[in-house]
Amino acid sequence: MNAQAKRDIVYTNKARCRDCYRCLRACPVKAIRVLDGQASVVAEQCLACGTCIRECPQQAKSFRHDVARAAELLRGTGPVAASIAPSFAALYGEELRRRLPGALARLGFAHVSETAIGAGMVAEATAHLVRQAPERPHITTACPAAVRYIEQRAPDLVPCLTPLISPMEAHALEIKRLLGTEAKVVFIGPCVAKKAEAERLEHGNAVDVALTFEELEEWLKHSGIDLTAAPVRPFDATADGAPRFFPLPGGLARTAGFATESLAGDCVAPSGCEQIDYVLDSLRKRPRPLLVEPLFCAHGCINGAGACGGGNLFDRRAALIEFAEAPVAPVSRRNLAAALIDLSRAFAPEIGAPPAPEEAVEKALAEMGKADPASRLNCGACGYDSCRDQAEAVVRGLAQADMCIPHMRRLAEQRSDKIFATTPNGILVLDERLRILHMNPSFRAMFMGTDGLLGRTVDVLMDPEPFERLLRDGLPRVELTVEHKRYNRICRHILYPLPDDRQIVAILVDITGLHVSQEELGRLRTETVQAAEQLMAQQFAAAREIAVFLGQSTARSEEMIRKLRSMAVEEEPGTVNHWLWDTTTST
């Protein structure tokens, strides 16, 4: 298998991926890696069956589009042929079927014919193999996804695969036999897995490009070709009616001439992975002569991931049966000799990864809280069939422990319980009749609560009026500050309802210390103002006393100066001041 060649045939649009694990649940081989909530396709394991494309609700899965490669072939040298899968009759009405070859000719195809031609060749070769070994089971190989699935998941049954190429390859080889080896072949069908089949090294280069009908619709639109207005033109080659049944369960067996009714004992046509598993399991238990015709898509190829248009599957089935049963114009028939082409193909089991170490698996289980087998629910929510499967995927780097929904729920509950138990705020939970259901440790400490309060109404602790108002008025929340004198506390109450649970939650924030601090701050402010007023009064009194003293002192000074001035005026110039002299003498 050329793993690199088929890489990215199916891929994830990460912008749309929403961490839902649906693709993982749907993938039959778990070829999905989920890391950090993003699902990516593991190309080496992918069947390219398209199951995840159909299942993804966000359309985050898509397949590689190869229209540019096909258009490049048309621009090259040599003829390019289109091989149209027989399921086209289920997707296009009668008028569009007649115009399809004309539209393809406008794109530049030199030859347009039905893949059912190759289906007839493979059916004939299958009938020959069954007749040669009627004593053992035979599993047909027309569906590439079913073949790859058996190679991966049922390697013990690979010898039961009919060693034949698919109708797509058989028709491509026949076209190149007719048009020359330089011719190129573009297959167009509903199957994404055909892209992978065309790139398998052991298949050579029979098919140069494989497109889906969805890609064809886009190509015609981009090229400005309206299928409803394309010229009516016949296919260059068609098949007899029987090979046209190939897209439906039992179509190969019917073409090969085997009984295909639902009660036939020697032929079974499972469609969908689940039915295929049942048949493979039955063959393991009791190998017996049986023709098994597996189609990986439920209801057959008409439900392929690359099919275009809508419509009910049973309407598609009816349209295909009507087309297959219609007479084929003699001029369109081609009696091709399968003997001119080597239809043989060998298949081999794929060597898978070795089993994950048991010690590592047990460690992963323990990390997910599943060390005890009794805790392994095997619910499948993570996308894996069992807890052990997920643990093995964790060891292989394909999954993470947090993909286990019950495990993450337990962790969330534990975190919630821890918050509930450690918050300093009191938490009280009441039912719609105001009966106490839960109290956290902080509430118990604040209100001296015991288990004896459980089941009693809240009025044994506090005024029930805010709770009644919350219920009566249908309020989203009630907030208030309440002084609980019995408990010497002042609390901020935040009440809100849980309508779905018919409960009320009360969060009580103890603000007693804050209230005391505010009172203390007010007292200090009052004392400070009073002290300031007293100081101002003292300053004013001192100022008044100082003013009086200064006034008296100033008056005495003025009187002394006045006397001195009058004495100085009475003395004549040049005479001795006797009072001054007497003072000096006495001194």
Secondary structure by P-SEA (a helix, b strand, c coil): cccccccccccccccccccccccccccccccccccccbbbbcccccccccccccccccccccccccaaaaaaaaacccbbbbbbcccccccccaaaaaaaaaaaaaacccbbbbaaaaaaaaaaaaaaaaaacccbbbbbcccaaaaaaaacccccccccccccccaaaaaaaaaaaaacccbbbbbbccccaaaaaaacccccccccccccaaaaaaaaaaaccccccccccccccccccccccccccaaaaaaaccccccccccbbbbccaaaaaaaaaaaaacccbbbbbbbcccccccccccccccccaaaaaaaaaaaaaccccccccccccccccccbbbbbbccccccccaaaaaaaaaaaccccccccccccccccccaaaaaaaaaaccccccccaaaaaaaaaaaaaaaaacccbbbbbbccccccccccaaaaaacccccccccccccccccaaaaaaaaaacccccccccccccccbbbbbbbbbcccccbbbbbbbbaaaaaaaaaaaaaaaaaaaaaaaaaaaaaaaaaaaaaaaaaaaaaaaaaaaaaaaaaaaacccccccaaaaaaaaac
